[in-house]
Amino acid sequence: MLLRGGLDHPADLEVLLDTLNADLPPLKDFILPGGTRAAADCHLARAVCRRAERRLLSLQRTETVNPEALRYLNRLSDLLFVMSRVLCRTSGGTEIIWKPRGK
């Protein structure tokens, strides 16, 4: 897939996100981090990305923040989630489904 010189635009992330997500079954349950080492690493990277997004939102209360930066972090965290699902499946792992206690 040819992108505009990399993944430096939210639209590029969305293209890759849609491409990777196309072959995945729809989500019906909440997935816990894990499955395989690579998938778990993507889940961890996603958590770090979400934290950066929250901190940028906090900064926005007192400073001017580029809205594209917020959009980029949001799309990147979604991409990391989908990548974790793809990595889990291609490595023969099983996604860990969250089940409420007592069910």
N, C-alpha and C positions, 0 to 999 in steps of 0.2 A: 504494500500500500504506500503510495507516495503522499507525503504530507508536506506542508509549507516549511520545509527546512527543519522539521522536528515537531515536538509536541509543546510548542511555546504559545499556542493560542487555545482558548477554551473550545473553539470549533473543531480543532484537530483532535482534542481529547474526546469530544462527542462522537466524531467519526469512528475512532478506534473503539470507543465504548459500545457503540451500536454494532460494529462488526463482531466484536468478541461476544456480545450478549445474544446475538442472533441464534447461535447454536445451543444456548443454555435453556433448560426447561424453566418455565416461569416459577417464581418463588411463591410458595403457599405458606411457608413457615419462616420463622426467624432463625438465621444461621449463626451459630456460635463460632468464634475464631478457632482455627485449627484445621484438621483434615489431613494435611501433609505439612512438612516443614516449610516448603515454599509458600503454600497457601497461608500458613500462620504468619510468615514474614510479611506477606502483603496485608494481612489484617492489622499487624502492628504498624506498618507504614501508613495505613489508612487512619488509624487512631492518632498518629502524630500529625497527619495532614488535617484532620478534624480539629485538633487542638490549635493548630496554627490558624485555621479559619475562625475559631472562636476568639482567639487573641486579636486577630485583625478586626473583627467586629467590635471588640471592646475598644481598640485603639480608635476606631471610627467615631466614637463618642466625643473625642477631644481633638482629633487630627483629621486632616483630609486624607482619605484612603481611595486609591484607584478601585472603582467598582469591578474592573476586569480582574483584578487580583483576587477579589472575593469569589467571583464566578469561576476563575481558574482553579482555586483550591477546592471549591465544591465539586467541580467536574473531575478533578484529579482523585478526590477521595472516592467518588463513585466508580471511577475506572479501576482503582486499586481493589475495591470490593469485587468487581466483576472478574478482574485478573485472578483474585484468590479462588474464585469458583472454577475458572478455567484450569488453573494450575492443579487444583485438587482433582478434578476429573481426568485430566490428561496424565496425572501421576498415579492413577488408580486408587486414589483416596476416596473417602466418604465424607460428605458434608455432615457436620454435627448439627442436628436440629434441636433447638431449644424446646423443652417440654416443661410446662408449668408443673409445680409440685402437686402431687395427688392425681395427676392425669396419666 
